[in-house]
Amino acid sequence: MEIIERERRIPVAGEFDVCVCGGGVAGVSAALAAARTGVKTLLIEKSFMLGGLATAGLVTIYLPLCDGEGRQVSFGIAEELLRLSVKYGHEPRSEKRPLDGAGWLDGGTPEQRREHRFMVQFNAAVFAILCERILREAGVDILFGTSVCAADMRNEKIRAVITENKSGRQAFAARSFVDATGDADLCKLSGASTVEFQRGNVLAYWYYEHLDEQYRLRMLGFADHIDRPPAPEARGQKRYLGLDGRELSDMTQEAHEKILEDFLSRGGVTARHALATIAATPQIRMTRRLDGLYTLQKEEKFTAFDDSIGMIGNWRERGPVYEIPFRSLISGEIKNLAACGRCFSVGETMWDISRVIPPCAVTGQAAGTAAAMTDDLPALDSGILQKQLEKDGVKPRLSDL
């Protein structure tokens, strides 16, 4: 059975210079960077909370801005957001490691910086609200509870995105667009080439628990272990592609059951024991990405690119540093579209390195800055972009360290 939707006129509810789709860390960084250049910026987020997996998904570990050998490599908004996340305090990861940022946040010694990576564990709700605050202060128009469901195209450019929310169907026009959805949704909707993560994601079901006056994060299922290679793939474990509505619903229900089972294994609800917080979004890591003008590979550590827009370390391994070429953020088909965060163009093994918070912030800042500068991103002079990023606190190249 099929239902044919009748043709209808969709009102343009707003016109902007830059429209950012997705309000995770990448989207926050992109919108903030764009607005700070003085352009009119819209951020569209499908939930009612900024931060994406970092906040609604309870992946509350701001992974390293350093190379693991005492050298900071990610700067600009990446560092600004890390410091913002712990502005009013931090969460201890354990009694033995009360603050991962020791030596970085408090002006420590070079020895401390080599021993401790530049990372923190933050409170999700506080960080989400602080992200709202800095975006409002920068003049960003935030639209919550809104899904992007189509793109209106003309001459290899996106003219407007079609959205759905409580107001019904609306269109938002812009000069340039940033895909920060995490799933390359706008890339797909606009006709840009994309690549799917065929192996799928192992179930993750992190949650917060109160137990004996302690508030702690329970990292169950798939977990991000710092300075440790990924665990061998578990045979027979169900995997989720993360691109199907029914599959995501089933995954969420399975996660909820496992959370309750784990929680009840230490007793029921009492004055000393409570299930505090569960994730409000599926804890999916890799789904779909842009197939951009250049695909960055894991083997390209310490490789210099003429169009580098920033650097990241490897949170799983101490030592490697990667420059990120601007070409990995842009499409060969859609001139006014940039991708950032979990969906910029990387090889499969590099995807696991680049999907976390610092790379999201680095690529988000570059995408937002570039989108504010032009509606023909492939034609943008990367040297001009680099100068603007440097002005905004970024160190784009290894030679800048």
Buried (B, 14 or more C-beta within 10 A) or exposed (E): EEEEEEEEEBEEBBBBBBBBBBBBBBBBBBBBBBBBBEBBBBBBBBBEBBBBBBBBBBBBBBBBBBBBEBBBBBBBBBBBBBEBBBEEEBBBBEEEEEBBBBBBBEEBEEEBBBEBBBBBBBBBBBBBBBBBEBBEEBBBBBBBBBBBEBBBBEEBBBBBBBBBBEEEBBBBBBBBBBBBBBBBBBBBBBBBBBBBBEEBBBBBBBBBBBBEEEBBBBBBBBBBEBEEEEEEEEEEEEBBBBBEEEBBEEBBEBBBEBBBEBBEEEEEEEEEBBBBBBBBBBBBBBBBBBBBBBBBBBEBBEBEBEBBBBBBBBBBBBEBBBBBBBBBBBBBBBBBBBBBBBBBBBBBEBBBBBBBBBBBBBBBBBBBBBBBBBBEBBEBEBEEBBEBBBEBEBBBBBEBE
